[in-house]
């Protein structure tokens, strides 16, 4: 069915009453919701007497969480985890007696920075690198496993996963 004067007048009336496009399409018959929306826009019927959407529900305040005395507690981190102890290495001196700088580094030298970059005495380690950018000592310091990996390697259970499993039951 097409849009004649009678149907357009009914559309205007129903739209002003606040009916949704789907409700208007059902009452008119022979048109879709999208056809009603298109016609409303072409007619410039933007305003409504009442909103078609339900009123917003009031926001409910969150209830405070109460942890029962039987709730599982996280254990403090165990002190038996392995720690990396690296000796405080001084920068290696080159043949000219100076420490390695950005300009004197090459592929086979450790590029671990030592000191404050804004300081005059800032330098790089300069020792032989072990297959990467750092010497063996600085590689152990720079490439440490994450805490979760350390806990699993030490044999301690992953508390968070255990708690999640218990709460899902």
Helices and strands as residue ranges (DSSP letters): H 5-16, H 21-28, H 33-43, E 113-114, E 123-124, H 136-142, H 147-154, H 159-168
